[in-house]
Amino acid sequence: MGRKRRAIYSADALNALVGTKIGSAYLLVRRAFRAGMEETELTPLEFSVLAHVSSADIHQAALGLALSVSMQNLTPILDRLEQRGIIARVQSTSDRRVRMIHLTDLGQALMTRSATLVEMVEERLMAAMSPGERLIFIELLDKLCASAAAIDVATADGAEHADELLQAG
């Protein structure tokens, strides 16, 4: 039979931590994304890949940097998208060592539909906030991300941690 102990960290104190709030919000937003994007069968990271590639062809290394994902973790994601006929990897005309990623016609259509679905999910997520509150919220999240990025860089293993989070994607 367990003994009662004095809590080292109370539930209220834990729930007041930024990390706890962000973690809970992340899980809920992820669920909302998956539900809203179910018809596309895209993960949040795959959607981010398509969003980056939709504006211009990009080489794999630049895409990895833009997403803060190592090549080791990006390659299987690109493989899945290529197998589905959504992207194509082609050799660069200016540098044979470089493979460029671009959307296929199917990928372009999927991105167009996905953009609409993501906007609908975002609208539902932010519905409780006024337009001004939304701007302030995004500004505060940007500041939090900048602070976290500074800590991440200081630890020198930030890319590994980003990959860990994205693998769950």
N, C-alpha and C positions, 0 to 999 in steps of 0.2 A: 504494500500500500504506500502510495506516494505521500511525502510530507509536503506541507505548504512551505514555500520559500518566499522571502521578500523579493519582489521583482527588481531586477537590476535596471531594467528599462521598461517602463509602463507601456501598455498598449496605446494610451493617449499620446505619450511622448513619441513612440514609434510612428504613429499615424500623423504626427505633426512634422516629421522629417521630409525634406524636399525629395530625397531619393525614394522614399516610400510612396509619396504622392505621384511622382513621375513614373515609377514602376507600375503602380496601379493604373494610371492613365494610359501608359503604353499598352498594357494588356487589353484594356477596354477598347482603345482606338484600333488595335490590331484586329480584334474580333469584329468591330464595326466595318473595317476595311474588307476583311475576308467575306463577310456577309454581303456587303454592297458590291463586291467584285467577283462574287461566286461564278457568274456566267463566263468570266474571262479565264478563270483558273490561273490567275497571276498572283504571285506573292507580292508583298510590298517592295521587296528588293527587285524583283523582275519588272514591276511597273517602273521603278526608278531607272532601271537600265533602258527601258523603252523610251522613257521621257528624255533621257540624255541623248539617245540615238535619233530621236524623232526630229531634232532641230538640225542635225548635221551628222554625217558619218564621222566616226571617232575611232581611234585605234585602241586596242585592248588595254594597253598600259595607261593611257590617259583616262579611260573609263574607270579603271580600277582606282586611280588617284581621285577622280571626281567623287566616287562613291565610298572612298576609304576602305576598299576591299582588296585583299592581296590577290595576285594572279591565281594562286593555288585555290582560292575560294570562288573567284570569279569564273574561272574556266568551266566548272560543271554547270553553273547557271547559264552561261552562254551556250553550252552544249544542249541543255534542255530547250532553250528558246530556238536554237537552230533546228533541233529535231522536230519541233512543232511547226517549222516553216515560218517563224515570226521574224527571225533575223538571218542574215547571211554574213559570213566572214570571207572577205576577199583580200587578195594581196594588193598592197598599195602600189599605185602606178609610179610613185616617186621614190619608194624605198621597198625593195623586195623582201626585206626582213620584217616588215610591218604588216599586220593583218588589220584591215579596217572592218568595222561593224556597221551594217546599215539595215534598215527595216525593209522587209520584203513588202509586196503589195498587201499580203495577209497581215503583216505586222503593222502596216500603216492603218489599215481598217480597224485592227484590234486596238491600236493606240487611240484612235479617234473615239471609239466606243468607251474605252477605259477612262479617257479624260472626262467624259460626260459622267460616268459612274462615280469617279473620284470626287468630282465637284458636288454631286448629290450627297455623298458620304460626308464630305467636309461641311456642307450646309447643315446637315442634321447634327453633326458634332458641335457646331458653333451656334446652333439655334438659340441657346439660352443667353447668348451675349449680344449686346448692341454692336453696331458697326465700330464705334469708338473703342469698346471693350475688346473687340477682336484685334484691332490694331495694337492696343496696349499689350494684350496677351502675347501676340507674335513678337513684339519688341522685347518683352521680358524673356520669352523663350530664347530669342537670339542672344541676349545677354548671358543667360544661363549656359547656353551652348558654348559661347566664347570662353567663359570661365572654366567649364569642363574641358574644353580643348586645350587650354593653357595647362591644366593639370595633367592631361593626357600626354602632351608633348614632353612635359617635365619628367614623366615616368619612363619615357623612351620606349614603351611597349604599347602605345596607343593603338597602332594598326591591328595588333593581335586582339585587343579588346573589342575594337569595332567589328572585326571579323567574327568574334564569338557572338555578338549580338545579332549580326546579320545572318549567321548560320541558322538561327532560330526562325528566320524569314521564310 
